[in-house]
Amino acid sequence: MAAPSTTANRTIRAIAGLILLLGGTWLATARAALAERFPAGWPAPQPPAALLDREAPADLRTHSWWTAAVTAAAVLATVLLVGCLMSRLHVRRPSRLPLAAGGGFLRRSALEEALTERAASIDGIGRCHTRIRTRARIRTRRLHLDLRVWLDPDTTPDIVIEPLTALAAEAEAATAPYEIATHLRMSHLTHRMPHVR
């Protein structure tokens, strides 16, 4: 199941895309020949104009509220787009994680190195890369552990799943009060074929 923020993002994009699609379709097809088929009251350009009625924008500019409304809408759209961009940027989090023990800290790089060494020592794993990250929220208590594991050529994934699950549980116990969400990605190392020159 998708996270709520992902679902909200997809819903907003779908609605915006549908509005743009309908608006573009209307602008592209609203000719005098089709204007007669529209429902009563449907806005359609006058015959000399191809897409927009030239008199309508000129009439709007005569109103005192028009400039303020356009400026406010542009500012609001800019703020929303900047806010969306800022939420997408990954803010570099502090390299030390405060632990439950009074005054205790854990360096993120030290934990990543320890987990990489422990995972690489599991039978069947040829290579491992570990990354720990947090969300952009300031007071988050959730860590994301990305384990990228390369299995030896003849190793099946079911052999290493249980040791890696135990490793993730140990990491969560070591980083209390944080919760760890683990994302595991596995690949196989290929057999190296000798090259003849």
Buried (B, 14 or more C-beta within 10 A) or exposed (E): EEEEEEEEBEEEEEEEEEEEEEEEEBEEEBEEEEBEEEEEEEEBBEEEBEEEBEEEEEEEEEEEEEEEEEEEEEEEEEEEEEEEEEEEEEEEBEEEBEBEEEEEEBEBEEBBEBBBEBBBEBEBBBBBBBBBEBEBEEEEEEBBBBBBBBBBEEBEEEBBEEBBEEBBEEBBEBBEEBEBEBEBEBEBBEEEEEEEE
